[in-house]
């Protein structure tokens, strides 16, 4: 028997279902319209620099407001995928093998998962000699104590005043005078305060440099005269001229981990070096007035006090 009450209930249910389907279709269309399928811009200014057992990668990220991350992919035995959050524009990849070339692929990813065109760079990790820039001699007190426990002190003051002293046990020897710049060379004219003897010397290269917040005066800097630019292996020399003579010192840094010192072409002594000496900045390249100089353990360097 036909039941009118049941029909009314059924019609209400159908109406509710139609209303739900209507709103669901609107929501679906809205979602389809809001879906982001646009890839972010590509990374630019991508550079990779080899360092000791590592590579430093720098880039400039795109201006996309929904940028989420940068993915760096490289292979070293296995493939690695490194994620860097948006806003960061450099990453150091560590635990790499020196003297082995690596390829790095970088891409930007937005919050919808869209990926940019991949950018590829290569770099080779390598141990390099730390490099600084030399600068003009600063006024102040500089000193060094040698293996014989003799302490040399030089005090630069005023425009070109120089006072020097040597403390040898209970004896102190003092000189006072002036210095002047002549290109990379420095000319000193000092009078012994006891004997009044005057000494005029020309040092082939002299300047100051700074390593890890400590400043140094380099007297008779060793200039590179042979070998590849940026490579430790090679020959370096300096000279000190007085009124009566010139003394030339040189050092040959060899690939077997040794170096040889010469005075006026005659062998004087030898030393040794290791990769850890380079890492610990016992060997430093110094650029001064377009020339390259080497600081090493046998250099005559005084530390600023």
Order of alpha helices (4+ residues) and beta strands (2+ residues): alpha-beta-beta-beta-beta-beta-beta-beta-beta-beta-beta-beta-beta-beta-beta-beta-beta-beta-beta-beta-beta-beta-alpha-beta-beta-beta
